[in-house]
């Protein structure tokens, strides 16, 4: 039996390494002393973790500062190509960005969060924190609401119980009944909207992608400033474009 300290089935040494990854990302690089202070651990212990992770290419050291290594790109490449639908969706996201000149993305659900699998920027796209792998709340985005609307009810309820409905902006839906009503409308019309619910001044439309099994793979969305995405463009043009792209992907997955 290993003498590693365990909490239930959680291995503390592994959790320390994972926390180091998170801290280095949050801090944009970190020194041993900084990490030891953040972790409230002996500097020698943290140094041993860093040395091991560095030797295995998960970290790189520039001067006395540690950064995440490019090996994470290799692992990320595996994740983004794990499902055929993810691979086929990449060109569709590019197509959406090119046709709308806005930001387009594919979001999937994992552990109750929305995760960016692909994101592309059109010529007029605004800058926002939407990099691949970024997590976001499902209830406060167009793509996220499309996913929630098409999840099996037990899974949807589980996510909402665990994650709640945290308020991101004054427009965020924080009432369970109001969200349930909107999700029902999304199921009926086939697409969803976000009008400043995640970030003030940002609007989006989203549609789900359904796998041949009937389960939701994820959702496409197009987002941009509310002064451009409004009226017929937001409510008709972009949803119809999204529906067409999603339908093409679903047919490719089926046949």
C-alpha positions in Angstrom: 0.0 0.0 0.0 1.4 3.4 -0.9 2.2 5.7 1.9 0.8 8.7 0.0 -1.7 10.6 2.2 -5.2 10.0 0.9 -8.5 11.8 1.6 -11.1 9.2 0.7 -10.0 8.1 -2.7 -8.2 11.4 -3.5 -4.4 11.2 -3.8 -3.0 14.4 -2.2 0.2 14.4 -4.2 -1.8 14.4 -7.5 -4.1 17.1 -6.2 -1.0 19.2 -5.4 0.3 18.9 -8.9 -3.1 19.8 -10.4 -3.3 22.8 -8.1 0.2 23.8 -9.3 -1.0 23.7 -12.9 -4.0 25.9 -12.1 -1.9 28.4 -10.2 0.7 28.7 -12.9 -2.0 29.4 -15.4 -3.8 31.9 -13.2 -0.5 33.7 -12.4 0.9 33.6 -15.9 4.0 31.8 -14.7 5.2 31.5 -11.1 8.3 31.0 -9.0 8.8 28.3 -6.5 8.5 30.6 -3.5 5.3 32.1 -4.9 3.7 28.7 -5.3 4.9 27.6 -1.9 3.1 30.6 -0.4 -0.1 30.0 -2.4 -0.1 26.3 -1.5 1.0 26.9 2.1 3.6 24.2 1.7 7.3 23.8 2.4 9.4 25.2 -0.5 11.4 22.0 -0.7 8.2 20.0 -1.2 6.9 22.3 -3.9 10.4 22.2 -5.5 10.2 18.4 -5.8 6.8 18.6 -7.5 8.1 21.2 -9.9 11.2 19.3 -10.7 9.2 16.1 -11.5 6.7 18.0 -13.7 9.5 19.8 -15.5 11.4 16.5 -16.2 8.2 15.1 -17.7 7.6 18.1 -19.9 4.5 19.3 -18.3 6.3 22.4 -17.1 9.1 24.5 -18.5 11.4 26.8 -16.6 12.5 30.2 -17.9 15.0 31.7 -15.6 13.4 31.1 -12.2 9.8 31.2 -13.5 7.8 28.0 -14.3 5.3 27.9 -17.1 3.0 25.2 -18.5 4.7 23.2 -21.1 3.7 22.6 -24.7 2.9 19.0 -23.8 -0.5 20.3 -22.8 -1.1 21.1 -26.5 -0.5 17.4 -27.3 -3.1 16.4 -24.7 -5.5 19.1 -25.8 -5.2 17.8 -29.4 -6.2 14.4 -28.3 -9.3 15.8 -26.4 -10.5 17.9 -29.3 -10.2 15.0 -31.7 -11.6 12.3 -29.4 -15.0 12.4 -31.1 -15.7 12.4 -34.8 -18.2 15.2 -34.2 -15.6 17.5 -32.7 -13.3 17.0 -35.8 -16.1 17.6 -38.3 -17.3 20.6 -36.4 -14.1 22.5 -36.8 -14.6 23.6 -40.4 -18.2 24.5 -39.6 -17.1 26.9 -36.9 -14.7 28.5 -39.5 -17.6 28.7 -42.0 -19.8 30.5 -39.4 -17.1 33.0 -38.6 -16.4 33.8 -42.2 -20.1 34.2 -43.2 -21.0 36.3 -40.2 -17.7 38.2 -39.7 -18.3 37.6 -36.0 -17.0 35.2 -33.4 -18.2 31.6 -33.8 -17.7 28.6 -31.5 -18.6 25.0 -30.6 -19.4 24.5 -26.9 -19.8 21.1 -25.3 -20.9 20.1 -21.8 -18.5 18.4 -19.3 -19.1 18.2 -15.5 -21.8 20.7 -15.7 -19.8 23.4 -17.5 -19.7 24.6 -21.0 -16.3 24.1 -22.6 -15.0 25.8 -25.8 -13.8 23.0 -28.2 -13.4 25.3 -31.2 -13.5 29.1 -31.6 -12.9 31.2 -34.7 -13.0 35.0 -35.2 -14.5 36.8 -38.2 -13.1 40.0 -39.6 -15.3 42.1 -37.2 -15.2 39.9 -34.1 -14.6 41.6 -30.8 -12.0 40.4 -28.4 -13.2 38.3 -25.5 -12.0 35.5 -23.2 -13.2 32.6 -25.3 -10.1 30.5 -25.8 -10.2 26.8 -26.5 -10.7 24.9 -23.2 -12.2 27.9 -21.4 -15.1 26.9 -19.1 -18.3 28.9 -18.7 -21.7 28.6 -17.0 -24.3 27.0 -19.3 -27.3 29.0 -18.2 -25.8 32.3 -19.2 -24.9 31.7 -22.8 -26.8 30.9 -26.0 -24.9 27.7 -26.7 -25.1 26.7 -23.1 -28.9 27.1 -23.0 -29.2 25.1 -26.2 -27.3 22.3 -24.6 -29.3 22.4 -21.4 -32.6 22.4 -23.3 -31.7 19.1 -25.0 -30.1 17.2 -22.2 -32.1 14.4 -20.6 -34.1 16.0 -17.7 -32.3 14.1 -14.9 -28.9 15.3 -16.2 -30.2 18.9 -16.6 -31.6 18.9 -13.1 -28.4 17.5 -11.7 -26.3 20.3 -13.4 -28.6 23.0 -12.2 -28.6 21.6 -8.6 -24.8 21.5 -8.6 -24.0 24.7 -10.4 -26.9 26.9 -9.5 -27.7 30.0 -11.5 -25.0 32.5 -10.6 -25.6 36.0 -11.9 -23.1 37.2 -14.4 -24.8 40.5 -15.5 -28.1 42.2 -14.6 -29.6 40.2 -17.6 -28.6 36.8 -16.4 -31.5 34.4 -15.7 -31.3 33.5 -12.0 -34.9 32.1 -11.5 -35.4 28.3 -12.1 -39.0 28.8 -13.4 -37.9 31.5 -15.8 -35.1 29.3 -17.1 -37.3 26.3 -17.5 -39.8 28.3 -19.6 -37.0 29.6 -21.8 -35.6 26.1 -22.3 -39.0 24.9 -23.3 -39.1 27.6 -25.9 -35.7 26.7 -27.2 -36.8 23.1 -27.7 -39.8 24.2 -29.6 -38.0 26.7 -31.9 -34.7 24.9 -32.2 -32.4 27.8 -31.3 -31.5 30.1 -28.4 -30.5 33.7 -27.6 -28.2 35.4 -25.2 -28.8 39.1 -24.8 -26.2 40.4 -22.5 -26.6 37.5 -20.0 -23.0 36.5 -19.7 -21.2 39.8 -20.7 -23.0 43.1 -20.8 -23.2 44.4 -24.4 -22.7 41.0 -26.0 -25.4 39.1 -27.8 -25.4 35.6 -29.3 -27.5 33.0 -31.0 -27.0 29.2 -30.6 -28.2 25.9 -31.8 -27.7 22.3 -30.6 -25.9 19.5 -32.5 -27.6 16.2 -31.9 -25.7 12.9 -32.4 -27.3 9.9 -34.2 -27.9 8.4 -30.7 -30.2 11.3 -29.9 -27.8 12.8 -27.3 -26.6 16.3 -27.6 -23.0 16.6 -28.8 -22.7 20.3 -28.1 -23.9 23.6 -29.6 -22.7 26.1 -32.2 -23.1 29.8 -31.5 -22.2 33.1 -33.0 -21.6 36.1 -30.8 -21.0 39.8 -31.2 -21.8 43.3 -29.8 -25.5 44.0 -29.3 -25.4 47.0 -31.5 -24.7 44.7 -34.5 -26.5 41.5 -33.4 -30.1 42.7 -32.9 -33.4 42.6 -34.6 -33.8 40.4 -37.7 -30.1 39.6 -37.8 -30.0 38.1 -34.3 -33.5 36.6 -34.4 -33.7 35.3 -38.0 -30.5 35.5 -40.1 -28.0 34.0 -37.7 -30.3 31.3 -36.3 -31.1 30.1 -39.8 -27.5 30.0 -40.7 -26.7 28.1 -37.5 -29.5 25.6 -38.1 -28.2 24.9 -41.6 -24.7 24.3 -40.4 -25.9 22.1 -37.5 -28.1 20.1 -39.9 -25.2 19.5 -42.2 -23.0 18.2 -39.4 -25.7 16.0 -38.0 -26.2 14.4 -41.5 -22.4 13.9 -41.8 -22.4 12.1 -38.4 -25.4 10.0 -39.4 -24.2 8.8 -42.8 
